Amino acid sequence: MNVPNAHDAVIPDQKLTGYLLDHAHPQNKGKAAFYEIVGFTKTNLSDLRIASLTHVLVNEITKAINTDFGIRYVVEGWTNCPNGKQYPIRSVWSTNNGDKVPKLVTAYPN
């Protein structure tokens, strides 16, 4: 099963530039280094956005977690990267209570 409404998923620029690609973010834990190694940078931000949105569209949910804020969906699968290789990625998407649009929470190598 895929994330409900995955075709409407959104990723704010700040989630990409201020978190996934930000070495200084306290919760980054090496994500920025990984993304740079595989070819995603702040200069090709649209590539990371497209890869992430494709990831949620083509891969299935491996776990759904009910929280006080809504549902979090864990999605695992392979992602094409700018260096020409594919890598296994785990992404987490959330739909807040009353909101049906999934938003990216995090994504990292799996």
PyMOL commands that set and color helices and strands:
alter all, ss='L'
color gray80, all
select helices_A, chain A and resi 6-8+13-20+31-37+42-58
alter helices_A, ss='H'
color red, helices_A
select strands_A, chain A and resi 61-66+70-80+86-96+103-109
alter strands_A, ss='S'
color yellow, strands_A
deselect
rebuild
show_as cartoon
